[in-house]
Amino acid sequence: MAVGGCDTLKNAVKTVLIMCLVTGLSIFTGHMGVENESTIMIFLLGVLFTAVLTSSRRWAICAALLCALLFNFLFTRPLYSFLIYGTNDLMLLLFFLITGIVSGTITSRLQNEMRLAAQNEHTAWILYRIASGFLSASGRENVVKKAEFLLKKYTGLSCTIHLDWKGPKKGFGINGGNGTLGMMEIKEEEPDNSQLLIVKAICTQLGIALERERLVADREKIRLAMGREQQRSIFLRSVAHDLRSPLTAISGAGNLLADSYDILSESERRKLAVDISEEIVWLTGLVENILSMTRISEKKLVLHKQDEVIDDVVGEAVKQTERLLRNRHFEVKLPDDVVTVPMDGKLIAQVIINLLENAARHTPPDSAISLTVEAGRHLTVSVADTGDGIPDAIRSRLFERYVTQEKDIVDGHKGLGLGLSICKAIVEAHGGQISVTDNIPKGSVFTFTLPMEENL
């Protein structure tokens, strides 16, 4: 009410000043010999100026009436009286009053329309800034913070946004495609009409942004599920292929021994028995890797750490791979002193076995393979081979699951691509690191490190 009273007083002062101005100007022009028909146009300008400056139809009509009275009092005969004797003066005043009221009304309406258009333009600009502001926000927390920031910036109001609100309605609803996503609670007074539109716009845009984040999250879940399904398919195909080859070899060798045992020489029988043994050892390692990867995938890999003598762990790993390494120039380099390291001896032995099997699989017979153990601030174990090295196509993802190097050989063991990923998981579970470098002039060197003391 105070604001309305202040506006009324301002408009009254404007109207009075304009009436004084046009009256003085009319008297001056009257003394200059200007006729009443021209003088009355000055009063009409006063009505128009009043309508423009006050932007009010009411004040424009008041100005028209006041101008008519002033013109009648000052310029129609008898002067200084409100009586009208002449028909021409009466018609002039009548037409002036109608013209003043109509022109003042139209002018004030145009002013209001212009002001409303400016307000709508400003509101549209704010709504555009609000809509574009949410485009740069990602993540539910950032989207909510962006909504609070925009509300404070464009309305000066502070709010609290409750997502997944299940309680009673406490403010403005944030709706999405699947119903209410939350509530916006205004901390201060209730917003006025101009602020209410902005509040509702922010709630709408916030709902759209939250729906977008939900769709992005669902799409990411679908992508991960498709990736896992693809890996599962690759895994099953690899298992089927890798199991078929050794089982076929074992079945063939066993049938040959059973059917032709008496006619086979001692060396041939021994050769078949060795082949069966090697295939069984390989199958045992394959099953062990599959079980280890299953435990790692399900986050059930449990370390049973104790101080282990590294010579014993290396000896166990070499013993299990000696058949694979018998046609290679294999060398083991151990520290001169007895070195004990806190580790799960069985798992670290599996790491070394996988690295030795990998080296034997990718090096031809009579090639050199070395296993080197060094003790310092960390225990360093390196397996170097003289194979063809690591292709650039798979170097960056060598320690991921199911990464294999395709070869032209149809038969034989390609491997599931699990061994190195298992090594990485086991080593990192011990607090160590594993890496690969080139073995100059030919081959690769796989190195992993373990802390010499238990991390407390």
Stockholm file with secondary structure:
# STOCKHOLM 1.0

chainA/1-456         MAVGGCDTLKNAVKTVLIMCLVTGLSIFTGHMGVENESTIMIFLLGVLFTAVLTSSRRWAICAALLCALLFNFLFTRPLYSFLIYGTNDLMLLLFFLITGIVSGTITSRLQNEMRLAAQNEHTAWILYRIASGFLSASGRENVVKKAEFLLKKYTGLSCTIHLDWKGPKKGFGINGGNGTLGMMEIKEEEPDNSQLLIVKAICTQLGIALERERLVADREKIRLAMGREQQRSIFLRSVAHDLRSPLTAISGAGNLLADSYDILSESERRKLAVDISEEIVWLTGLVENILSMTRISEKKLVLHKQDEVIDDVVGEAVKQTERLLRNRHFEVKLPDDVVTVPMDGKLIAQVIINLLENAARHTPPDSAISLTVEAGRHLTVSVADTGDGIPDAIRSRLFERYVTQEKDIVDGHKGLGLGLSICKAIVEAHGGQISVTDNIPKGSVFTFTLPMEENL
#=GR chainA/1-456 SS CHHHHHHHHHHHHHHHHHHHHHHHHHHHHHHTTCCHHHHHHHHHHHHHHHHHHHCCHHHHHHHHHHHHHHHHHHHSSSTTSSCCCCHHHHHHHHHHHHHHHHHHHHHHHHHHHHHHHHHHHHHHHHHHHHHHHHHTCCSHHHHHHHHHHHHHHHHCCCEEEEETCCSSCCSEEEEETTEEEEEEEESSSCCCHHHHHHHHHHHHHHHHHHHHHHHHHHHHHHHHHHHHHHHHHHHHHHHHHHHHHHHHHHHHHHHHHHHHTTTSCHHHHHHHHHHHHHHHHHHHHHHHHHHHHHHHHTTCCCCCCEEEEHHHHHHHHHHHHHHHHTTSEEEEECCSSCCEEEECHHHHHHHHHHHHHHHHHTSCTTCEEEEEEEESSEEEEEEEECSSCCCHHHHTTTTSTTCCCCCSCCSSCCCCSCHHHHHHHHHHHTTCEEEEEECSSSSEEEEEEEESSCCC
#=GC SS_cons         CHHHHHHHHHHHHHHHHHHHHHHHHHHHHHHTTCCHHHHHHHHHHHHHHHHHHHCCHHHHHHHHHHHHHHHHHHHSSSTTSSCCCCHHHHHHHHHHHHHHHHHHHHHHHHHHHHHHHHHHHHHHHHHHHHHHHHHTCCSHHHHHHHHHHHHHHHHCCCEEEEETCCSSCCSEEEEETTEEEEEEEESSSCCCHHHHHHHHHHHHHHHHHHHHHHHHHHHHHHHHHHHHHHHHHHHHHHHHHHHHHHHHHHHHHHHHHHHHTTTSCHHHHHHHHHHHHHHHHHHHHHHHHHHHHHHHHTTCCCCCCEEEEHHHHHHHHHHHHHHHHTTSEEEEECCSSCCEEEECHHHHHHHHHHHHHHHHHTSCTTCEEEEEEEESSEEEEEEEECSSCCCHHHHTTTTSTTCCCCCSCCSSCCCCSCHHHHHHHHHHHTTCEEEEEECSSSSEEEEEEEESSCCC
//
